[in-house]
């Protein structure tokens, strides 16, 4: 049975941080239960809320080649190898969605607002348009 958990709030209120926590907790619990290729440890960066995971074992590497340590897991990265791993190993169990991304893309396309204005810094997002 699928479950949906929604985080709503003002910008910079911790929605992505909460999502990162839920994903990190879920995948590490699955790893401890024996699901392969998932990290066994996670933490949340205190400064920016990023999800930091222990690098999971990759069968493509020998023990000597296997990367060690921790890394930031960006759940929305366009990087192909990470997306493949997410699709195969993480998303069958837990998948985040960013609903505002579709609204921003629509506003950009329909009203001709540059994408960096809707996805950029706070200063970019406060720019005035000629739309009334």
HELIX and SHEET records of a PDB file:
HELIX    1   1 UNK A   15  UNK A   32  1                                  18    
HELIX    2   2 UNK A   80  UNK A   85  1                                   6    
HELIX    3   3 UNK A   86  UNK A   90  3                                   5    
HELIX    4   4 UNK A   99  UNK A  111  1                                  13    
HELIX    5   5 UNK A  115  UNK A  119  1                                   5    
HELIX    6   6 UNK A  122  UNK A  125  1                                   4    
SHEET    1   A 3 UNK A  42  UNK A  44  0                                        
SHEET    2   A 3 UNK A  51  UNK A  54 -1                                        
SHEET    3   A 3 UNK A  70  UNK A  73 -1                                        
END                                                                             
